[in-house]
């Protein structure tokens, strides 16, 4: 898969992951989409390491599932680090 297609896959995976994980993860939609691209990289790497399947083709269901799964993982980690802070005054 070329780089532009991978970016598009990551952006869409980030949007889908945000719909699956609504709430306050911190950051807006742009941060979420960028995290989706990072998640697509993570999902492709994990899929290759664990299952021997990577993010190879744009229209492959395994590519989409790995990218969305990676985006969910990255959004969860982002939410734990930069989520809603407890403000005590």
N, C-alpha and C positions, 0 to 999 in steps of 0.2 A: 504494500500500500504506500502511495506517495505521501509526502509530508502534509500537503494541503488536505487530502482526504482524511488523514489521521487527525488533523486539527479540527476538522468539521465533526468527525466522530466524537472527539473529546468534548467539543462544545455541546453537542446534542446529548451526550451521556451525562454531562454536568447538569443540564436542564432537567433531564429525566430523574437524576438522583435527587435534585432539589424538590421535585414533586413527590418523590417517595419519602423523603426526609424533611417535611416542613418544620419550621420552627426557627429559632434564633441561633444560627451558627456564627453570627458575626459576619460583617461584610455584606455587600449587596449582590445583585445578579452578576455583575462583571467578575467579581471575585469567585463566585460560584462556578461560572463558566470556565475561568482559568483553572480552578481546582479540578474541574471535569477533565481538562486536558492532562493535568498531572495524574489524575485518577486513571485515565486511559493508558498512560505509560505504565503506571503501577499494575493495573489489571493485566496488561499484556505481559509484563515481566513475571508476575505471579503465576499467570496461566501457563507460561512457558516453563517455569521452574517446577510447578506442581503437576500439571496435566500434560505437559509437552505440546500445548496448543497456544499459539500466540495470536496477536491481532494482525492477521495477514490480509484479509479481504474486507472491503467495506460492507458488502451485503451478506456477510457470514453471520449467522446467529451467534456463534461462539465469540466473534469479535465484539458484538454488541453487548453480550452478557458480561464478558470480561471488562469492557470499558465502563459499563454502568456499575458493576460490582466494585471496581477500583475507585470510581468516583464516590460511591457511597462510603467506602473506607476512608478516603481522604476527607470527605465532609464530616464524618464522625470525629476524626482526629482534630480537624480544624475547630469543630464545635467544642471539643474538650479543652483545647488550648485558648481559643479566643471567643468562647461563647459568652453568654450573659454573665457579667460579673456581679457578685453580691455586694451591693453598696451599703456600707454601714457608716453612718456619720457620727 
